[in-house]
Amino acid sequence: MKDGQRIEKKRIITKREYLSLFNNRDKTRHIVRQKRISFLWNIQSFNVHVFKEPSDVCILHAQVRSSPDSNDTVDMPSFLDVDRLITDSVEDEIYGAYQISLIK
């Protein structure tokens, strides 16, 4: 984390790299299948992560632009029914793909 922000790097891998990683995968975990739906609402970016396998969970990820004069609040779309806020707390780690993938 840098200045309270999580930085993620993504890159395209080769077929050879994929096959190597696949053959050395952790067999105590399911393959996590998810569908992502992205949309803009009131100049905010939202991503809905619909986990199809092995769990039936939908997670809304909101990205807000942080600036010194903003209050960093999220204007939630009225057409969404949100159960609760998920944070970076230990108790909410169960909603990450790493935990969802565990074979029980």
VEXROPA-233702 format. One record per residue: residue in one letter; x negated, y negated, z negated of N, C-alpha, C, O in turn. Coordinates in nm, 4 decimals, always signed. Layout:
+------+----------+----------+----------+----------+----------+----------+----------+----------+----------+----------+----------+----------+
! code !      n.u !      n.v !      n.w !     ca.u !     ca.v !     ca.w !      c.u !      c.v !      c.w !      o.u !      o.v !      o.w !
+------+----------+----------+----------+----------+----------+----------+----------+----------+----------+----------+----------+----------+
!    A !        X !        Y !        Z !        X !        Y !        Z !        X !        Y !        Z !        X !        Y !        Z !
...
+------+----------+----------+----------+----------+----------+----------+----------+----------+----------+----------+----------+----------+
//
This chain:
+------+----------+----------+----------+----------+----------+----------+----------+----------+----------+----------+----------+----------+
! code !      n.u !      n.v !      n.w !     ca.u !     ca.v !     ca.w !      c.u !      c.v !      c.w !      o.u !      o.v !      o.w !
+------+----------+----------+----------+----------+----------+----------+----------+----------+----------+----------+----------+----------+
!    M !  -0.0830 !  +0.1186 !  +0.0000 !  +0.0000 !  +0.0000 !  +0.0000 !  -0.0871 !  -0.1244 !  +0.0000 !  -0.1913 !  -0.1307 !  -0.0652 !
!    K !  -0.0415 !  -0.2213 !  +0.0741 !  -0.1133 !  -0.3481 !  +0.0809 !  -0.0151 !  -0.4595 !  +0.0484 !  +0.0858 !  -0.4754 !  +0.1171 !
!    D !  -0.0432 !  -0.5356 !  -0.0542 !  +0.0439 !  -0.6453 !  -0.0958 !  +0.1884 !  -0.5988 !  -0.1158 !  +0.2821 !  -0.6707 !  -0.0810 !
!    G !  +0.2065 !  -0.4783 !  -0.1720 !  +0.3403 !  -0.4261 !  -0.1965 !  +0.4100 !  -0.3706 !  -0.0744 !  +0.5268 !  -0.3323 !  -0.0821 !
!    Q !  +0.3401 !  -0.3653 !  +0.0396 !  +0.3988 !  -0.3125 !  +0.1623 !  +0.3308 !  -0.1829 !  +0.2005 !  +0.2083 !  -0.1724 !  +0.1949 !
!    R !  +0.4095 !  -0.0842 !  +0.2394 !  +0.3561 !  +0.0439 !  +0.2832 !  +0.3206 !  +0.0333 !  +0.4311 !  +0.4000 !  -0.0150 !  +0.5119 !
!    I !  +0.2018 !  +0.0785 !  +0.4650 !  +0.1561 !  +0.0748 !  +0.6031 !  +0.1534 !  +0.2169 !  +0.6573 !  +0.0918 !  +0.3053 !  +0.5977 !
!    E !  +0.2197 !  +0.2389 !  +0.7699 !  +0.2218 !  +0.3696 !  +0.8342 !  +0.1566 !  +0.3575 !  +0.9713 !  +0.1789 !  +0.2607 !  +1.0440 !
!    K !  +0.0766 !  +0.4562 !  +1.0048 !  +0.0171 !  +0.4610 !  +1.1379 !  +0.0755 !  +0.5797 !  +1.2122 !  +0.0854 !  +0.6894 !  +1.1572 !
!    K !  +0.1138 !  +0.5582 !  +1.3356 !  +0.1671 !  +0.6644 !  +1.4185 !  +0.0852 !  +0.6699 !  +1.5464 !  +0.0366 !  +0.5684 !  +1.5962 !
!    R !  +0.0715 !  +0.7915 !  +1.5980 !  -0.0017 !  +0.8060 !  +1.7235 !  +0.0490 !  +0.9290 !  +1.7966 !  +0.1097 !  +1.0181 !  +1.7371 !
!    I !  +0.0240 !  +0.9324 !  +1.9229 !  +0.0606 !  +1.0472 !  +2.0061 !  -0.0535 !  +1.1485 !  +1.9975 !  -0.1708 !  +1.1128 !  +2.0086 !
!    I !  -0.0170 !  +1.2760 !  +1.9775 !  -0.1199 !  +1.3801 !  +1.9701 !  -0.1150 !  +1.4661 !  +2.0962 !  -0.0141 !  +1.4704 !  +2.1666 !
!    T !  -0.2246 !  +1.5334 !  +2.1227 !  -0.2328 !  +1.6195 !  +2.2407 !  -0.1639 !  +1.7523 !  +2.2131 !  -0.1356 !  +1.7860 !  +2.0981 !
!    K !  -0.1372 !  +1.8269 !  +2.3190 !  -0.0769 !  +1.9588 !  +2.3062 !  -0.1686 !  +2.0504 !  +2.2247 !  -0.1213 !  +2.1256 !  +2.1394 !
!    R !  -0.2966 !  +2.0441 !  +2.2501 !  -0.3936 !  +2.1266 !  +2.1770 !  -0.3908 !  +2.0949 !  +2.0274 !  -0.3924 !  +2.1854 !  +1.9441 !
!    E !  -0.3866 !  +1.9650 !  +1.9941 !  -0.3811 !  +1.9227 !  +1.8553 !  -0.2515 !  +1.9717 !  +1.7889 !  -0.2532 !  +2.0181 !  +1.6749 !
!    Y !  -0.1395 !  +1.9607 !  +1.8615 !  -0.0112 !  +2.0068 !  +1.8095 !  -0.0155 !  +2.1569 !  +1.7801 !  +0.0253 !  +2.2003 !  +1.6724 !
!    L !  -0.0648 !  +2.2357 !  +1.8757 !  -0.0698 !  +2.3811 !  +1.8574 !  -0.1601 !  +2.4189 !  +1.7404 !  -0.1293 !  +2.5119 !  +1.6659 !
!    S !  -0.2687 !  +2.3492 !  +1.7243 !  -0.3581 !  +2.3750 !  +1.6124 !  -0.2885 !  +2.3453 !  +1.4796 !  -0.2955 !  +2.4249 !  +1.3859 !
!    L !  -0.2227 !  +2.2322 !  +1.4723 !  -0.1500 !  +2.1948 !  +1.3508 !  -0.0330 !  +2.2898 !  +1.3250 !  -0.0066 !  +2.3264 !  +1.2104 !
!    F !  +0.0365 !  +2.3295 !  +1.4309 !  +0.1505 !  +2.4206 !  +1.4174 !  +0.1059 !  +2.5560 !  +1.3629 !  +0.1720 !  +2.6126 !  +1.2758 !
!    N !  -0.0040 !  +2.6074 !  +1.4129 !  -0.0542 !  +2.7369 !  +1.3670 !  -0.1038 !  +2.7331 !  +1.2228 !  -0.1099 !  +2.8369 !  +1.1568 !
!    N !  -0.1386 !  +2.6164 !  +1.1742 !  -0.1866 !  +2.6014 !  +1.0370 !  -0.0829 !  +2.5350 !  +0.9463 !  -0.1175 !  +2.4815 !  +0.8410 !
!    R !  +0.0432 !  +2.5386 !  +0.9869 !  +0.1493 !  +2.4722 !  +0.9107 !  +0.1723 !  +2.5405 !  +0.7760 !  +0.1316 !  +2.6546 !  +0.7543 !
!    D !  +0.2365 !  +2.4695 !  +0.6889 !  +0.2722 !  +2.5199 !  +0.5561 !  +0.3985 !  +2.6039 !  +0.5708 !  +0.5057 !  +2.5502 !  +0.5989 !
!    K !  +0.3869 !  +2.7341 !  +0.5520 !  +0.5000 !  +2.8244 !  +0.5734 !  +0.5969 !  +2.8272 !  +0.4556 !  +0.6947 !  +2.9019 !  +0.4571 !
!    T !  +0.5696 !  +2.7457 !  +0.3534 !  +0.6637 !  +2.7343 !  +0.2415 !  +0.7640 !  +2.6213 !  +0.2656 !  +0.8395 !  +2.5838 !  +0.1758 !
!    R !  +0.7640 !  +2.5680 !  +0.3867 !  +0.8522 !  +2.4552 !  +0.4197 !  +0.9315 !  +2.4822 !  +0.5470 !  +0.8849 !  +2.5493 !  +0.6391 !
!    H !  +1.0529 !  +2.4277 !  +0.5490 !  +1.1365 !  +2.4300 !  +0.6684 !  +1.0856 !  +2.3250 !  +0.7671 !  +1.0166 !  +2.2305 !  +0.7288 !
!    I !  +1.1197 !  +2.3426 !  +0.8920 !  +1.1013 !  +2.2353 !  +0.9891 !  +1.2165 !  +2.1389 !  +0.9662 !  +1.3324 !  +2.1802 !  +0.9646 !
!    V !  +1.1867 !  +2.0135 !  +0.9489 !  +1.2901 !  +1.9129 !  +0.9238 !  +1.3345 !  +1.8560 !  +1.0580 !  +1.2545 !  +1.8018 !  +1.1342 !
!    R !  +1.4630 !  +1.8698 !  +1.0846 !  +1.5193 !  +1.8149 !  +1.2084 !  +1.6077 !  +1.6963 !  +1.1705 !  +1.6941 !  +1.7049 !  +1.0833 !
!    Q !  +1.5826 !  +1.5875 !  +1.2387 !  +1.6616 !  +1.4689 !  +1.2095 !  +1.6870 !  +1.3894 !  +1.3362 !  +1.6129 !  +1.3971 !  +1.4342 !
!    K !  +1.7932 !  +1.3139 !  +1.3301 !  +1.8294 !  +1.2236 !  +1.4387 !  +1.8178 !  +1.0831 !  +1.3812 !  +1.8591 !  +1.0583 !  +1.2679 !
!    R !  +1.7629 !  +0.9933 !  +1.4576 !  +1.7489 !  +0.8547 !  +1.4118 !  +1.8328 !  +0.7642 !  +1.4996 !  +1.8273 !  +0.7705 !  +1.6224 !
!    I !  +1.9096 !  +0.6810 !  +1.4342 !  +1.9936 !  +0.5839 !  +1.5044 !  +1.9475 !  +0.4464 !  +1.4600 !  +1.9470 !  +0.4163 !  +1.3406 !
!    S !  +1.9089 !  +0.3629 !  +1.5550 !  +1.8590 !  +0.2289 !  +1.5227 !  +1.9562 !  +0.1237 !  +1.5743 !  +2.0134 !  +0.1373 !  +1.6824 !
!    F !  +1.9735 !  +0.0191 !  +1.4952 !  +2.0606 !  -0.0904 !  +1.5392 !  +2.0220 !  -0.2191 !  +1.4667 !  +1.9555 !  -0.2173 !  +1.3631 !
!    L !  +2.0658 !  -0.3298 !  +1.5243 !  +2.0438 !  -0.4612 !  +1.4640 !  +2.1755 !  -0.5129 !  +1.4091 !  +2.2807 !  -0.4933 !  +1.4699 !
!    W !  +2.1700 !  -0.5790 !  +1.2944 !  +2.2886 !  -0.6377 !  +1.2328 !  +2.2455 !  -0.7670 !  +1.1649 !  +2.1623 !  -0.7653 !  +1.0741 !
!    N !  +2.3016 !  -0.8780 !  +1.2085 !  +2.2692 !  -1.0095 !  +1.1523 !  +2.1181 !  -1.0326 !  +1.1430 !  +2.0659 !  -1.0707 !  +1.0382 !
!    I !  +2.0512 !  -1.0092 !  +1.2524 !  +1.9068 !  -1.0302 !  +1.2652 !  +1.8265 !  -0.9439 !  +1.1669 !  +1.7203 !  -0.9846 !  +1.1200 !
!    Q !  +1.8782 !  -0.8255 !  +1.1368 !  +1.8075 !  -0.7292 !  +1.0531 !  +1.8023 !  -0.5970 !  +1.1277 !  +1.8945 !  -0.5623 !  +1.2015 !
!    S !  +1.6948 !  -0.5245 !  +1.1079 !  +1.6760 !  -0.3957 !  +1.1739 !  +1.7137 !  -0.2826 !  +1.0781 !  +1.6682 !  -0.2789 !  +0.9638 !
!    F !  +1.7973 !  -0.1904 !  +1.1264 !  +1.8401 !  -0.0758 !  +1.0466 !  +1.8089 !  +0.0528 !  +1.1210 !  +1.8171 !  +0.0576 !  +1.2437 !
!    N !  +1.7731 !  +0.1567 !  +1.0472 !  +1.7543 !  +0.2910 !  +1.1016 !  +1.8320 !  +0.3873 !  +1.0137 !  +1.8162 !  +0.3877 !  +0.8916 !
!    V !  +1.9156 !  +0.4685 !  +1.0758 !  +1.9873 !  +0.5721 !  +1.0029 !  +1.9153 !  +0.7028 !  +1.0330 !  +1.9032 !  +0.7414 !  +1.1492 !
!    H !  +1.8680 !  +0.7705 !  +0.9304 !  +1.8020 !  +0.8996 !  +0.9438 !  +1.9049 !  +1.0052 !  +0.9073 !  +1.9433 !  +1.0184 !  +0.7911 !
!    V !  +1.9490 !  +1.0801 !  +1.0069 !  +2.0474 !  +1.1854 !  +0.9848 !  +1.9714 !  +1.3177 !  +0.9838 !  +1.9306 !  +1.3678 !  +1.0886 !
!    F !  +1.9529 !  +1.3737 !  +0.8647 !  +1.8823 !  +1.5006 !  +0.8520 !  +1.9799 !  +1.6124 !  +0.8860 !  +2.0837 !  +1.6268 !  +0.8215 !
!    K !  +1.9464 !  +1.6916 !  +0.9875 !  +2.0335 !  +1.7999 !  +1.0322 !  +1.9946 !  +1.9327 !  +0.9693 !  +2.0815 !  +2.0120 !  +0.9329 !
!    E !  +1.8679 !  +1.9569 !  +0.9566 !  +1.8172 !  +2.0797 !  +0.8959 !  +1.6979 !  +2.0435 !  +0.8086 !  +1.6195 !  +1.9568 !  +0.8471 !
!    P !  +1.6816 !  +2.1034 !  +0.6978 !  +1.7633 !  +2.2040 !  +0.6300 !  +1.8696 !  +2.1424 !  +0.5405 !  +1.9397 !  +2.2152 !  +0.4701 !
!    S !  +1.8833 !  +2.0104 !  +0.5412 !  +1.9737 !  +1.9412 !  +0.4502 !  +2.0725 !  +1.8577 !  +0.5292 !  +2.0482 !  +1.8246 !  +0.6452 !
!    D !  +2.1831 !  +1.8239 !  +0.4670 !  +2.2845 !  +1.7406 !  +0.5312 !  +2.2888 !  +1.6057 !  +0.4601 !  +2.3787 !  +1.5790 !  +0.3803 !
!    V !  +2.1896 !  +1.5205 !  +0.4904 !  +2.1740 !  +1.3924 !  +0.4224 !  +2.1564 !  +1.2837 !  +0.5274 !  +2.0923 !  +1.3059 !  +0.6301 !
!    C !  +2.2128 !  +1.1670 !  +0.5021 !  +2.1910 !  +1.0497 !  +0.5871 !  +2.1282 !  +0.9409 !  +0.5012 !  +2.1756 !  +0.9118 !  +0.3914 !
!    I !  +2.0219 !  +0.8817 !  +0.5521 !  +1.9525 !  +0.7760 !  +0.4791 !  +1.9439 !  +0.6529 !  +0.5682 !  +1.9006 !  +0.6609 !  +0.6831 !
!    L !  +1.9853 !  +0.5403 !  +0.5146 !  +1.9788 !  +0.4133 !  +0.5858 !  +1.8523 !  +0.3414 !  +0.5430 !  +1.8299 !  +0.3188 !  +0.4241 !
!    H !  +1.7704 !  +0.3058 !  +0.6395 !  +1.6465 !  +0.2326 !  +0.6128 !  +1.6636 !  +0.0928 !  +0.6700 !  +1.6862 !  +0.0758 !  +0.7898 !
!    A !  +1.6526 !  -0.0063 !  +0.5839 !  +1.6693 !  -0.1452 !  +0.6267 !  +1.5344 !  -0.2157 !  +0.6250 !  +1.4587 !  -0.2045 !  +0.5285 !
!    Q !  +1.5055 !  -0.2870 !  +0.7306 !  +1.3823 !  -0.3658 !  +0.7366 !  +1.4211 !  -0.5120 !  +0.7397 !  +1.4955 !  -0.5569 !  +0.8270 !
!    V !  +1.3695 !  -0.5848 !  +0.6434 !  +1.3952 !  -0.7278 !  +0.6391 !  +1.2644 !  -0.8014 !  +0.6564 !  +1.1589 !  -0.7555 !  +0.6128 !
!    R !  +1.2727 !  -0.9132 !  +0.7192 !  +1.1528 !  -0.9940 !  +0.7390 !  +1.1281 !  -1.0746 !  +0.6137 !  +1.2132 !  -1.1522 !  +0.5701 !
!    S !  +1.0121 !  -1.0558 !  +0.5570 !  +0.9777 !  -1.1244 !  +0.4327 !  +0.9064 !  -1.2551 !  +0.4640 !  +0.8117 !  -1.2595 !  +0.5426 !
!    S !  +0.9535 !  -1.3592 !  +0.4018 !  +0.8874 !  -1.4887 !  +0.4155 !  +0.8981 !  -1.5618 !  +0.2825 !  +0.9853 !  -1.5307 !  +0.2013 !
!    P !  +0.8101 !  -1.6586 !  +0.2597 !  +0.8103 !  -1.7291 !  +0.1303 !  +0.9433 !  -1.7964 !  +0.0968 !  +0.9779 !  -1.8084 !  -0.0207 !
!    D !  +1.0188 !  -1.8407 !  +0.1984 !  +1.1436 !  -1.9114 !  +0.1703 !  +1.2662 !  -1.8203 !  +0.1753 !  +1.3786 !  -1.8687 !  +0.1621 !
!    S !  +1.2471 !  -1.6897 !  +0.1941 !  +1.3614 !  -1.5983 !  +0.1961 !  +1.3722 !  -1.5261 !  +0.0628 !  +1.2759 !  -1.5186 !  -0.0134 !
!    N !  +1.4911 !  -1.4730 !  +0.0361 !  +1.5101 !  -1.4012 !  -0.0895 !  +1.5067 !  -1.2499 !  -0.0675 !  +1.5363 !  -1.1743 !  -0.1600 !
!    D !  +1.4719 !  -1.2049 !  +0.0513 !  +1.4544 !  -1.0634 !  +0.0845 !  +1.5774 !  -0.9773 !  +0.0554 !  +1.5635 !  -0.8581 !  +0.0282 !
!    T !  +1.6957 !  -1.0348 !  +0.0604 !  +1.8160 !  -0.9552 !  +0.0397 !  +1.8610 !  -0.8962 !  +0.1721 !  +1.8374 !  -0.9530 !  +0.2787 !
!    V !  +1.9259 !  -0.7821 !  +0.1632 !  +1.9747 !  -0.7133 !  +0.2821 !  +2.1232 !  -0.7414 !  +0.2965 !  +2.2007 !  -0.7200 !  +0.2033 !
!    D !  +2.1620 !  -0.7891 !  +0.4127 !  +2.3028 !  -0.8107 !  +0.4442 !  +2.3565 !  -0.6797 !  +0.5009 !  +2.3396 !  -0.6509 !  +0.6194 !
!    M !  +2.4217 !  -0.6000 !  +0.4150 !  +2.4679 !  -0.4674 !  +0.4558 !  +2.5858 !  -0.4778 !  +0.5523 !  +2.6788 !  -0.5552 !  +0.5295 !
!    P !  +2.5815 !  -0.3992 !  +0.6605 !  +2.6945 !  -0.3979 !  +0.7537 !  +2.8211 !  -0.3486 !  +0.6839 !  +2.8175 !  -0.2521 !  +0.6075 !
!    S !  +2.9317 !  -0.4150 !  +0.7107 !  +3.0580 !  -0.3817 !  +0.6440 !  +3.1129 !  -0.2457 !  +0.6864 !  +3.1949 !  -0.1879 !  +0.6151 !
!    F !  +3.0696 !  -0.1938 !  +0.8004 !  +3.1223 !  -0.0664 !  +0.8495 !  +3.0507 !  +0.0555 !  +0.7908 !  +3.0835 !  +0.1688 !  +0.8260 !
!    L !  +2.9531 !  +0.0335 !  +0.7013 !  +2.8814 !  +0.1446 !  +0.6393 !  +2.9284 !  +0.1667 !  +0.4960 !  +2.9538 !  +0.0719 !  +0.4218 !
!    D !  +2.9392 !  +0.2933 !  +0.4593 !  +2.9747 !  +0.3311 !  +0.3229 !  +2.8485 !  +0.3860 !  +0.2565 !  +2.8080 !  +0.4992 !  +0.2831 !
!    V !  +2.7870 !  +0.3059 !  +0.1704 !  +2.6600 !  +0.3421 !  +0.1082 !  +2.6862 !  +0.3922 !  -0.0332 !  +2.7502 !  +0.3240 !  -0.1133 !
!    D !  +2.6359 !  +0.5133 !  -0.0636 !  +2.6535 !  +0.5713 !  -0.1975 !  +2.5688 !  +0.5003 !  -0.3014 !  +2.6182 !  +0.4596 !  -0.4065 !
!    R !  +2.4389 !  +0.4858 !  -0.2702 !  +2.3500 !  +0.4237 !  -0.3680 !  +2.2209 !  +0.3802 !  -0.3024 !  +2.1892 !  +0.4219 !  -0.1910 !
!    L !  +2.1462 !  +0.2954 !  -0.3727 !  +2.0173 !  +0.2458 !  -0.3269 !  +1.9091 !  +0.3481 !  -0.3593 !  +1.9024 !  +0.3991 !  -0.4711 !
!    I !  +1.8254 !  +0.3774 !  -0.2619 !  +1.7102 !  +0.4649 !  -0.2826 !  +1.5868 !  +0.3762 !  -0.2867 !  +1.5658 !  +0.2923 !  -0.1991 !
!    T !  +1.5057 !  +0.3961 !  -0.3897 !  +1.3856 !  +0.3139 !  -0.4072 !  +1.2611 !  +0.4012 !  -0.3973 !  +1.2701 !  +0.5193 !  -0.3639 !
!    D !  +1.1476 !  +0.3444 !  -0.4257 !  +1.0219 !  +0.4198 !  -0.4251 !  +0.9972 !  +0.4892 !  -0.5592 !  +0.8845 !  +0.5297 !  -0.5876 !
!    S !  +1.0998 !  +0.5032 !  -0.6406 !  +1.0828 !  +0.5641 !  -0.7727 !  +1.0621 !  +0.7152 !  -0.7608 !  +1.0953 !  +0.7755 !  -0.6587 !
!    V !  +1.0078 !  +0.7741 !  -0.8644 !  +0.9806 !  +0.9182 !  -0.8684 !  +1.1103 !  +0.9975 !  -0.8532 !  +1.1124 !  +1.0997 !  -0.7846 !
!    E !  +1.2178 !  +0.9518 !  -0.9163 !  +1.3442 !  +1.0248 !  -0.9095 !  +1.4051 !  +1.0266 !  -0.7690 !  +1.4864 !  +1.1138 !  -0.7384 !
!    D !  +1.3675 !  +0.9328 !  -0.6848 !  +1.4197 !  +0.9281 !  -0.5482 !  +1.3299 !  +0.9983 !  -0.4464 !  +1.3590 !  +0.9966 !  -0.3268 !
!    E !  +1.2218 !  +1.0596 !  -0.4926 !  +1.1329 !  +1.1324 !  -0.4017 !  +1.2034 !  +1.2507 !  -0.3352 !  +1.1582 !  +1.2986 !  -0.2312 !
!    I !  +1.3123 !  +1.2977 !  -0.3933 !  +1.3851 !  +1.4118 !  -0.3365 !  +1.4461 !  +1.3789 !  -0.2004 !  +1.4852 !  +1.4693 !  -0.1266 !
!    Y !  +1.4546 !  +1.2501 !  -0.1667 !  +1.5125 !  +1.2092 !  -0.0392 !  +1.4094 !  +1.1948 !  +0.0720 !  +1.4444 !  +1.1565 !  +0.1836 !
!    G !  +1.2840 !  +1.2245 !  +0.0438 !  +1.1803 !  +1.2193 !  +0.1463 !  +1.1741 !  +1.3502 !  +0.2226 !  +1.2096 !  +1.4551 !  +0.1689 !
!    A !  +1.1297 !  +1.3452 !  +0.3464 !  +1.1201 !  +1.4650 !  +0.4300 !  +1.0313 !  +1.5716 !  +0.3668 !  +1.0548 !  +1.6910 !  +0.3854 !
!    Y !  +0.9300 !  +1.5295 !  +0.2928 !  +0.8395 !  +1.6234 !  +0.2276 !  +0.9155 !  +1.7116 !  +0.1287 !  +0.8956 !  +1.8330 !  +0.1262 !
!    Q !  +1.0017 !  +1.6518 !  +0.0479 !  +1.0796 !  +1.7280 !  -0.0499 !  +1.1949 !  +1.8037 !  +0.0155 !  +1.2256 !  +1.9162 !  -0.0240 !
!    I !  +1.2589 !  +1.7429 !  +0.1153 !  +1.3698 !  +1.8090 !  +0.1849 !  +1.3230 !  +1.9356 !  +0.2540 !  +1.4001 !  +2.0302 !  +0.2699 !
!    S !  +1.1976 !  +1.9378 !  +0.2951 !  +1.1456 !  +2.0520 !  +0.3719 !  +1.1159 !  +2.1769 !  +0.2880 !  +1.0963 !  +2.2853 !  +0.3429 !
!    L !  +1.1125 !  +2.1618 !  +0.1551 !  +1.0777 !  +2.2771 !  +0.0704 !  +1.1763 !  +2.3915 !  +0.0861 !  +1.2976 !  +2.3702 !  +0.0841 !
!    I !  +1.1246 !  +2.5133 !  +0.1018 !  +1.2085 !  +2.6329 !  +0.1061 !  +1.2364 !  +2.6741 !  -0.0379 !  +1.1437 !  +2.6949 !  -0.1162 !
!    K !  +1.3626 !  +2.6856 !  -0.0718 !  +1.4001 !  +2.7187 !  -0.2108 !  +1.4452 !  +2.8612 !  -0.2214 !  +1.4805 !  +2.9069 !  -0.3301 !
+------+----------+----------+----------+----------+----------+----------+----------+----------+----------+----------+----------+----------+
//
